[in-house]
Amino acid sequence: MNPDSVPVIGEILDAGPNDRAFDSLLLVGPLLIATVALLGRSIGTILLAMGYLAAFVGYTLSKALSS
């Protein structure tokens, strides 16, 4: 199955820049929120959220500084 053929995911991939890492970070965000909502706030979910935010901000800054 091609991710572009899934209605919501295809629209997200088409809307952003042609960057698979950025697209992946955008798609993982809602899954992470759902995980935190289902599991509750614990040290594990806090570390997951912090890791995601660090990766997102770090990747965005590195792309901004390199261009």
C-alpha positions in Angstrom: 0.0 0.0 0.0 1.3 3.4 -0.9 1.1 6.0 1.9 0.0 8.7 -0.7 -3.2 6.8 -1.4 -4.4 7.0 2.2 -6.7 10.1 2.3 -5.4 12.0 5.4 -1.8 10.8 5.2 -1.6 11.7 1.5 -2.8 15.2 2.1 -0.2 15.7 4.9 2.6 14.4 2.7 1.5 16.7 -0.2 1.1 19.8 1.9 4.6 19.9 3.4 8.1 20.0 1.9 9.4 17.0 0.0 11.2 15.7 3.1 10.5 12.2 4.4 12.0 12.9 7.8 9.9 16.0 8.4 6.8 14.1 7.1 7.5 11.2 9.4 7.8 13.6 12.4 4.5 15.2 11.5 2.8 11.8 11.3 4.3 10.5 14.5 3.1 13.5 16.6 -0.6 12.6 16.8 0.4 8.9 17.5 2.5 10.1 20.4 -0.3 12.2 21.7 -2.7 9.2 21.5 -0.1 7.1 23.3 0.2 9.6 26.2 -3.6 9.9 26.4 -4.0 6.1 26.6 -1.1 5.3 28.9 -1.3 8.4 31.1 1.5 10.6 32.3 4.4 8.5 33.4 8.2 8.7 33.2 8.1 6.7 30.0 5.6 8.8 28.2 7.3 12.0 29.4 10.6 10.8 28.0 8.9 9.9 24.7 7.4 13.3 24.4 10.7 15.0 25.3 12.5 12.9 22.8 10.0 13.7 20.1 10.2 17.4 20.8 14.0 17.4 20.8 14.0 15.5 17.5 11.4 17.8 15.9 13.1 21.1 17.0 16.6 19.8 16.3 15.7 18.6 12.8 13.8 21.8 12.0 16.7 24.0 13.3 19.3 21.9 11.4 17.3 22.3 8.2 16.9 26.0 8.7 20.6 26.6 9.4 21.7 24.5 6.5 19.6 26.4 3.9 
